[in-house]
Structure formats: structure tokens, C-alpha cells
């Protein structure tokens, strides 16, 4: 199965174009076995998302779609069904893709901003330092300047 058979856009002008397509995607599982949350469409969107990985835009979109998802889960709003899925379910798909796109940001200053999406008992040092240590040690010379600029982002325990 090819992209044009699924009906995906050939080109995107901005991050919101991709989010609109994900939000309005008709089939969560799809004929290709993946739908909005996997398969051919997922791979296709993940090819384009890094091109629009701008901190300000990603954080704003994360907030928007998380709030939609949260309000829907609590039964407050975004309960309209579009096709077979509720608005808040579709918002969760967008949140997922936005969150996956964070890895393409070169500046780690986004980390404190996204900690609000995790339970309080998950602390920043444990969540982010372990995976990042692997990345940094694998490419140490490239990351020394980044690491030195980023140390101030970790909260002190004093």
C-alpha cells in the first residue's frame, strides 16, 4: 500500500497541517495495519515532523492537544464523535506525535516545560538523564558544548 492510496497529503506547509491531518485521520488502525497510531501513515508523518520541530510551536501544540485530551478523559469537553473516534481521542494521537518530535529539538531547554505531563513522583533527573547519558557518551565530542550549556536546567537539590 502506498501513501497516495491512504489519501495523505504530499506536502505540508507547517506543523499544524500535519496535526490537522492526524486529528482528522479516519482510521486509527487502518488498512495498512497502523492507521493513525502506526504503520505507513505514522512513518510518513514522522518523516515530516522533524522539519517543523521548533520549540515554541511544539510546546504550544503540546499544551493544546494535552488539554483537549485531558478534558475529554475527564468527561468535561471534546466529547463530540468525529467518525468513530471522540475529539479527545484524536487529540491524544496528536499529542503522541508531538511528544515524539521533541527528540529532534537540539536545545534541551524544553525539558522543564514538558515535565508537567508526567506524574510528580517522576523526577526530571531520573527521566531525562539516563537516556541522555547514553546519547552523550555515544557521541561525546559533539555533545560537550551542549552539555555545558544545559547543566543549569537541572534543578538543584539544595
C-alpha positions, 0 to 999 in steps of 0.5 A: 500500500502506498501513501497516495492510496491512504489519501495523505497529503504530499506536502505540508506547509507547517506543523499544524497541517500535519496535526490537522491531518492526524486529528482528522485521520479516519482510521486509527488502525487502518488498512495498512495495519497502523492507521493513525497510531502506526504503520505507513501513515505514522512513518510518513508523518514522522518523516515530516515532523522533524522539519517543523520541530521548533520549540515554541510551536511544539510546546504550544501544540503540546499544551493544546492537544494535552488539554483537549485530551485531558478534558475529554478523559475527564468527561468535561469537553471534546466529547463530540464523535468525529467518525468513530473516534471522540475529539479527545481521542484524536487529540491524544494521537496528536499529542503522541506525535508531538511528544515524539518530535521533541527528540529532534529539538537540539536545545534541551531547554524544553525539558522543564516545560514538558515535565508537567505531563508526567506524574510528580513522583517522576523526577526530571533527573531520573527521566531525562538523564539516563537516556541522555547519558547514553546519547552523550557518551555515544557521541561525546565530542559533539555533545560537550558544548551542549552539555555545558550549556544545559547543566543549569536546567537541572534543578538543584537539590539544595 
